[in-house]
Amino acid sequence: MNDDELRLLGEELCALFIEERRAISTLDHERLSWLAEQKRGLASRLGAISPGSLSPAAKQILSAIKIEAQATAMLANAANDAVRTLLGREPTGSYDRRARRTEAQGTRLLVRY
């Protein structure tokens, strides 16, 4: 893959990250699922790249992709925490046998009339 192809792939992936952040901000599960499928396809194409054969420009493109991915992950974590807080679920600071965080059930009752 040459630098121009990688640049186009990177731009496409960054555009998907921007769309994903919009979908996260509106909690649009259907759109997030579609975007995840699109990202899987691009990730498989990126996975075919040999790291040793990258030019400095290609490394900058991959660095920009990494920054976009980190920004999206940070927003997803913030949204997850906000939803858990709204549902009254609080982390206990401990982990279960599978190294998953445990959480205490909140005392808040959500009643729908």
PyMOL commands that set and color helices and strands:
alter all, ss='L'
color gray80, all
select helices_A, chain A and resi 3-25+29-47+51-53+56-86
alter helices_A, ss='H'
color red, helices_A
select strands_A, chain A and resi 90-95+101-104
alter strands_A, ss='S'
color yellow, strands_A
deselect
rebuild
show_as cartoon
